[in-house]
Amino acid sequence: MQPRLLTLQPQQHQQPNHLPLEAVSFQIQFTTVTKTMPEVEQSKEVKVEKVEEVQVEVDCKTEVPDEEWIDVLGSGDLRKKVVKCGIVESRPYKGSTVVIRATGKLDDGKEVDIHEELMFTVGDGEVILGLDMIVPLMDKGEIADVYMASRFAYGTKGLPPDILPESSVTYRVELVDFAPDEDPCSLPIAKRMVIGNRKRERGNWWFNREEYSMAIQCYSAAVDFLDDAEEEYGENVRPEVKDILVERLKALNNMGAAQMKIEAYDVALKSLDAVLKCQPNNVKALFRKGKFPWKTWFITFVTLLVALVAYRYQSLLYKLLL
């Protein structure tokens, strides 16, 4: 046995009795040192693991699939989850023209409402409310999942045949690019024509869905781009200007129709009068103006007039009645 060998070695060399204790203590210390070596190696391995964890965190700056959902409004009806980060501090704002890719997905996993390249102006009502609100919260190049309750998507009407009424939709949205807002007067006529017609056609889409407030918003933005302050409509107008003014009259005519639908008759009358000022024989404008509730207006006017007179001479009427 090893203990016996250790005790025999001092006896052979005839060392004092205390030497075996020192030898034993030396061997114990040596043994202790050898036992501590693996602990040093373990600490090195731990340091290597920490370096790898830091590297993973750096990679997550570009890919963050486990990011928490952001509740945009606090109601849970509009939420956003970043899938891929974009360029920091490069976000569009109201009036910016943006280009996005978007694919909707229903609760059952069916893909709907797919857009490979969708261009619109933020804040002009050209797209559903959820997209209009979420894009200014994205950086250029960012990809995000966006959950929308029905009121931020296609609401009570849905989008037949794929999206039923009151359906929530989750979109995968990528902000491809955007450009700052531009003054319509600073743009060439050809570009103003393209932008204005895009907004007018989108207004027609809202009108056909009977969402007249959204239609009015698009028509109003279209008029801003289809207007030409330098020239009035007439026979002597340059051909390229005449074309844009014709499109402007279409937008005004349609806006008047939408305003009538929500019974905003005062502004609808102004829209139709603007059309008739340029085209006195415009059939649509004349027809729509003929549908005004003139009889109701007349009765309302007479009632207000009588009330005004009664208020003005109330003291005299009080004496007469007494």
C-alpha positions, 0 to 999 in steps of 0.5 A, a space after each residue: 500500500 502507498 501509505 506504507 511505502 511513504 513511511 518506509 523511505 525515511 527509515 532507509 535514509 535514517 532521517 529524523 522523525 519529523 521528515 516523513 510528516 514534511 514529505 507527506 505534507 509535500 505530497 499532499 500539497 503537490 496532490 492539491 496542486 494537481 487537483 486544481 489544474 482542471 479547475 483552471 482549464 474549466 474557467 478557460 472553457 467558460 470564457 470561450 462560451 461567453 465569447 460565443 454568446 456575444 457573437 450570437 447577440 451580434 448576429 441577432 441585430 439583423 435577424 430577430 425572429 423571436 422579437 416580442 410583438 409591439 402593441 402599437 395602440 395598446 388595444 391589441 388590434 394592431 401589432 408589429 413584430 420585426 423579422 429583419 431590421 432595416 437601416 436605422 433612423 430611415 423612416 417615412 412620414 406623412 406625405 412620403 411615397 413608399 414602395 412595399 411588398 406585402 402578403 396577407 395571411 388569414 387565421 387558417 394560414 391561407 395567403 391573401 391580398 398579395 402585392 409584389 410592389 405596392 406604391 402609395 402616399 402615406 396619409 392619403 388613404 390609398 391603402 387600408 388603415 393598418 398599412 397606412 399606420 404601420 409603414 411610418 413605424 418601419 425603417 427602410 429595408 425592414 421586414 415585419 409581421 403586422 397583425 391587424 384586426 378587421 377594423 384596420 384591414 377590410 372591416 365589415 365588408 371584407 375583400 371577396 372572395 378571399 377575405 370574409 367580413 370581420 376577418 383579421 389579417 396578418 401581413 408580412 410587410 417589407 419597406 422596399 423604398 420611400 421618397 420624401 413628399 414633393 410639392 405638386 407644383 414642382 413636378 412635371 405635368 406627366 408625373 403629376 398626371 400619373 400620381 393624380 390618376 393613381 389617387 383618383 382610381 383608388 378613390 373610385 375603389 373606395 367609392 365602389 366599396 361604399 366607403 365614401 369618406 376614404 374616397 373623398 380623401 383620395 379624390 381631394 389628394 388627386 385634385 391637388 396633383 391634377 390642378 394647374 394654377 397657371 392656366 384655366 380650362 378652355 379652348 386655348 389651353 395647351 394640349 398637355 395642360 388640357 389633359 391634366 385639367 380633364 382628369 381634375 374635373 373627373 376627380 372633382 365630379 366623383 368627389 361631389 358624388 361621394 360628398 352627396 352620399 354622406 350628405 355634405 351638400 354644401 361642399 358637394 355643391 362647391 365641387 360640382 360648381 367647379 366642374 360646371 364652371 369649366 364644362 357647363 354642359 357636363 352631364 354628370 355634374 348637372 345630373 348630380 346637382 339636379 339630385 340635390 334636396 332643394 325642397 328640403 333646403 328651402 324649408 330649412 332656409 325658411 325655418 331659419 329665417 322665421 326663427 331669426 326674425 322672431 329672435 330679432 323682434 321678440 320684445 315686440 311679439 311679446 307685447 302683441 301677444 300680451 
